[in-house]
Amino acid sequence: MATAINDFIQGIIMLGGIVAVIAAVLNGQGGFASALYNLAEIPSEIPSTLGQQGAYTSFFGPDPLNLLGVVILTSLGTWGLPQMVHKFYAIKSEKAIHTGMIVSTAFAIIISGGCYFLGGFGRLFDHPSLYNEQGAVIYDSIIPFMLSSLPDILIGIVIVLVLSASMSTLSSLVLTSSSTLTLDFLKDTIFKNLNEKRLLLLMRVLIVFFILLSVVLALDPPTFIAQLMGISWGALAGAFLAPFLYGLYWKGVTKAAVWASFAAGIGITVTNMVWSYISSPINAGAIAMIAGLVIVPVVSLITPKMKKEEVDKIFSCYEESVTVKQKTALPVEER
């Protein structure tokens, strides 16, 4: 519940911020039509166009395969992140699920669509400060440079916007990680007979530990921050997405298949960090998710199944009778 309320407040800030930033950036380029015309004028000699004149006015841009990797990572990834799934424990009723579906879809369209839309106009901004000593683009400097000419009030909103997005993920992941590690692993295994007060203290200590770990990782980041997201989402969603998804609707998922999904998701991500056989960590994360979706059903078909009694007990919650008004569900004889 704490995570859900936290995300709600930060989400409101993100909605207002992304709309204001897009409007300001387009206004600085003379409007949407003028900005689109300027994109078409980018010469084909520039390497990022891959030799295509007007590449940035096409629907998929000059590099659709890498764009697909980004879309898969940011779309499928949220389905398999434990800190996202954890929020469902705060749902009060079935009515809230329907409302949440509408609100979250609208939020995703505005935030994700706004980010893609804004990022597409990044090529219109060129300055020596956007390149390192070797002449390579410093990708994380593009958006700050785009916003540098905005009024101070909008820059302040953007800073709060970025902090809200970062804190939303950090708070969710840290709270989920500390509670999971404490309740599902340390309790009754390493630390036995812990009372509620000591459990809460242990969770708080782990929260501080995970925050410090995040700081250490941030001090030595990859080439650009999206690669770090590819690594973290690839490992987490690559491990959990397939077991979560298949486990909801299919009784045939086996324990071996779940472990295989964990090994594939984490294995692909970690080994690629060492040997870089997939050039982009973002694409590696997307491949880890897809691999899990293939591995779980295949391994489940060839490995020993769980006892039927255990599976039926797990899925028995789907068979519970629920009383609803007639306008919501017609009687069987009238269907």
N, C-alpha and C positions, 0 to 999 in steps of 0.2 A: 504494500500500500504506500509506503514511503517513497519507493521508486516511482510508482505511478503518478503520485501527486507532484513529485519533483519534475518528471518529464512533462506533465501537463503545463506547468508554469513556463518551463523552458521552451516548450513547443509554441506557446503563444508569442513569445519573443522572436522565435525563428520565423514564424509566419509573417509578422509585421516587418521584420528585417529584410527578408528576401524580396518582398514586393517593393520596398523602398529602394533597395540597392539596384534592382533591375531598372526601375523607372529612372533613377539618377544616371546610370551608365548609358542607357539609350538616349536620354536627353543630351548628354555630353557629346554624343556622336551625331546629333542632328535628327534623332528619331529612328524608328525601326527601319523604315525604307532606306534611309541614307546609310545606316550601319550595314545593312544587307548588301547594298551596292558597293560599299567599300570592301567588303569581304570578297566579292567577285573580282575586284581589281588587284588582289594579291597576285603577284607574278608567279608563273609556274616554275621559275628558276629556283625559288625558295625550296629547300629540301623537304620541309614539312608538308608541302602540297603533293609530294610524290609525282611531280611533273604534270599535274592536272590543273589546267587553267579554270578558275572559278570553283575549285574543289570545296571551298567552305560554304558554298551555297547549295550543295547537294544534300540530300536528306541524311545520308549515312557518313558524309565527310570523306576524306581521302583514305582512311584506314578503317574500314568497317569491321575487320576481324578483331582488332584490338578494342574497338568500341563495343563489340559483342561481349568480350571478356569483362569489360567494366559493367555492362548491363546485367550480365549473369551474376557477377559478384554482388552488386548492390541490390539486385531484385531477389534472387534466391537466398542470398546470405542471411537476410533478416529472418527467414523461416526457421533457420537452424541454430540461431544464436541462443544459448541458454538464458541470457539476461532478458531476451525478448519473450521467450516462452514463459518465463517466470512471472511476467506481468499478468498472465491469465488467472493466476491465483487470487488477484484482487477483484475479479469480476463478481458483482453482486447477484446478477440474475440473467436469465436468457434475453430479456429485453435489452440489457446493457450490451450484450454481444452484438445485436443488430445495430444499435446506435454506434458502437465502437467501430464496426465494419465500415459504416458510412463516413464517420469522422476521420478514421485512419486513412481511408482511401483518398479522401479529399486532401488531407495533409500531405500524403505521399506525392500526389500529383503536383501540388503547389511547390513543395520543397525540392523534390527530385527534378521535376520539370524545370523549375526555376534555376537550379544549379546547372543542368545541362544547357539551358538557354543562355545563361550568363557566361558560362565557360566558352561557348561557341564564339563569342565576340572578343575573346582574349587575344586573338591574332591581330586585332586592330591596334593593339598597343605595343609599341616598340621603343626600347630605350636601352642604352649601354648597361644600366644597372640590372637588366634582366639576364645578363650573360656572365658566366664565370671567366676565369683567366684563359681557359682552353676554348672559349667560344661556344660552349654548350649552354642551352637555355636552363635557367634556374626556375623551374616550374612553380615552386611555391612563392615566387616573387611576383608572378603575373597578376593575381587578383589584388594583392595589396597595392601594386602600382596602378591598376585600374581604378582603385578607390581613392588614391592619394589626392586627386583633384576635387573630391566631393566636399561639401560643407562639413564643418567640424561635427555638427550634430549627427549627420549620417555616418561619419566615420566612427563616432561613439556607439551608434546603434549596431554597426557591423562588428565592432569588437565584442559587444555583449552577445551578438548573434553567434559568433564563433565560439565564445566561451560557453554559451548555452548548449550548443551542439556537442562540444567536447565534454562538458560536465555531465550531460545526459548519458552519454555512453560510459564515461568513467564511473559515475555513481552506480549505474545499473550493473556494470561488470564487477565492480569491487564489492558491492553488497551481495550479489549472487555468489561470487567466488568465495567470500569469507564464510557465508552461511552454509554453503554446500560443503566446503572443506571441513567446517566444524561439526555439522550435524550428521553428515553422511560418511565421514572418514575418521576424524579424530575422536569423536564421541564413541564410547564403548569399545574402542580398539586400543588407542594409545592412552587417552585420558578416560579412565573409567569412573563411574559414579559422580559425574560432575553435576552440581546443582544449576538451576537456571541463572543465578547471578554469575557464576564462573563461566558458564557458556557464553553469556553476553560479553563478559570481559575478554574472553578468547576471540570472539568475533571482532571486537573492536581493535584488538591487537593486530589481527590479520588484515583488517581494513587499512590500517596504517602501513603495514608491510606491503600490500599490493599497490598502494599509492606511491610509496618510495620506489618500488620496482618500476612503475610507470615513468617516474622521473628519470631513473637511470637509463631506460630505453630511449627517452626523449632527448637525452644529452648526446646521443650518438645515432641520429636518425638516418634512414636510407636516403637515396637521391631526392625523392619527394615524398610527402606525407601519405599520399594515396597508396604507395607501395607498402607502407607499414600496415595500412588497413587490409591490403591484400593478404599479408602474412597472417594477421590475427584472425580475420574472417575466414580465410582459407583453412586454417587449423581447426577453429571452433565449428564453423558451419560444415566444413568437410567431414568432420567427425560425427556431428549430431543430426544434420539435416535428414539424411536417409532413414536412420532409426526412428526419429520423431515422426516423419511423414508416413512411412510404411506401417509403423506401429499403431497409428491411429485407425487404420482401415483394413489391415490385413493380419489375420491370425497366424500366418505362416512364418513370420519373422523369427529367427533363431538367435540364441546368444552368440554363437560363432559369427553370424552375419554382423551383429552389432560391433563385436571386437574387430572384425575385418574392416568395417567402416571407420572405426577409430584409427586403426593402423594406417589405412589409406589416406585419410584426411590429414593426419598429423605427419605421416611419413612423407607424402608428396611435398608438403609445405616446408618441413625442416630440411629435407635433403636438397630441395631446390635452393634454400638459403645458403647451403654449403657449396654445391656444385653448379648452380645456375643453369641447368639444362633447359629450363623454360625461361626465356629472356625477361619476361615481365612477371613480377610477383603477383600482379593482379590477375593475369591469365592463369598462373599457377593455382591461385585460390579458386578461380572458377572451375578449373579442371578437377581440383580436389572434390568440389561439391558434386559435379557430374559423375565422377568416379564412384562416389558413395551411392548414388542413385542406381548405378548399374551393379555394383558389387553386392549390395544387401539382398536383392531378390535372387541373384545367381547363387550366392553362398547359402542362402536360406533353403534353396531347393535341394542342395546336396549334403546338408549337414543335419544331425539329429534334431528332431522337433521337440518342443516343450511338451509336457504331459497335457493331454486334452483338458483334464480337470482344472489345471492351473490356468490355462488360456481362457477357458469358459468363465472362470471366476474373475479374471481380469476384465473381460469384455461384458460382464454381467451388468455393469453400470449403464450400458446402452439399452438394456431391456427394462429399465425401471419405468414404472407407470407414472405419468405426469398429468395432472389435472389442468386443463386449459378451457377457456371459453369457447363456445361453439363457433363463433365467428373466426376464431384462430385455426381450428381444425374441425372439419366436418366429421360426423359419425361415420363409421366404416360403411354402413348400408347406404349412405347418401353420396359416397365418392364415385 
